[in-house]
């Protein structure tokens, strides 16, 4: 059998497959559906320091090859997460070994820093710093577009916490390689990309945009080839691990990202179509590797470069 064990930032994961933030809750919602022994980690629902209700109006809209969302970072806040949701994620880790990743957003440098400082004192394994969220009016877009702004917020968060820091990048960044280099120089331990792509939909019956904010975030198979291109660029720009995501729905999809040099992958929108998607992706990766005589991922990681 192929060995899918994957090392990421000092943690050995069951596989390179991580549940992407915003698509798997805090993991426990999928416990009876997916085989967690085959899942490497869970990135919890995106957090903000004080919590928020999220966007009003339509929040989800299907497209032929994806899903547009305008959730708006609805979450209970960092302290509530530490007190209530984190113990549930730690229970999953104790049972299955899944790495606990806290995804943190913010509307100002101060919110990022205070949230990161709280998480640094908690039992989370990795902090995933979300500097890109195209369906939030404040904060995220500015940090995710400009390399200097991204570098500054990462630098401030790095000074406030010692836990491994993975920075999640926006596809709207002006220059992906420059953005990657900026966050690496600022102290990021790893990079994950890409977040959702800015999109729009029109309701023909209402003759108006579907979403109150007009633009929202597109994910799913439609974005995968573009996300793969960005991951390829990121791997070539930095020396820290790159975690790839964007439209991954099958084991073959995931292997493309691994061959492009990704250290691990995240599965997101696919979980809505198939609640077993995370473990299915891992199983399909192992089946391909067995069929091709590949014993472990190190043999093929970056082989396409």
C-alpha positions, 0 to 999 in steps of 0.5 A: 500500500502507498504511504500517504503520511505527510510532514507539515510544519513539524506535524506528521499527518495521516495523508496530505489531505486537509479539509479547507476552511469554511467547508467542513465546519470544525470537522466534527460535522463530518465525523460520521461521514468521512474516514478521518483516519485518512484525513491529514488535518482540518482547517476550521471555519474562518475566525475573527477576533470578535465574531460576526453574523456574516452577510445578509441576502443570498449566500450560495449560488451554484454555477455549472462547475462550481459554487459562488459563496457570500458567507461573509466570515460568519463565526463565533469569535476566537475566544468562543472557538477556544472555549467551545469548538476547539475541544471538539477538534482536539477530540478528533485529533486524539481519536484520528490524529488529524492536525488542528488548524485555526483559520484567522481573519481580521479587519485590522492589524490589531485584530489579527494580532490580538486574535493570533495572540489568543490562539498562540496560547491555545492548543491549536497546532497551526494558525492559517492566516487568512489575508484574502476573503473577497466576500468581506468588504473590510480588511481582507481584500486590501491585505490580499492584493498588495504584497507590502500590506500582506508582509506588514500584517504577517510581520505583526502577527509573527511577532505575536505568536510562536505557533507555526504560521501558514498564510492563505493567499488571495488569487486577486494578488497583484503578483503571486510570486512577489506576494509569496516572497513578501510573506515568507520574508515577514515570517510565514512558515508555510503558504496556502493558496488559493482562496476563492476567486472574485465572481458575480452572478445575475438573477434573471427573474429579479433582474439584479445581482444575486448577492447584496455585495454584488461580487462573491467568491467562486470555488470548485472545479472551474478554478482548479487549473488557475489555482494549479498555476498559482501553486506552481508559481508559489513553489518556485518563489519560496523555500517554505512549504506550499499547500495547494487548494482550489477545485480539488475533487479527486485523487488525480486532482490532488496528485497534480498539485503534489507533482507541481510541488505542493507539500499538501492539499486542501479539499473544499467545495467538493465536500458539499457535493460529496461529504466523503470527498476528503477521504475519497481523495486520499483513497484515490491518491493511494490507488493511483500510487499503487497502480504506478509503483509509487511507494510514498509522496516524496517520490513524486512531489515536484516531479513535474517541475 
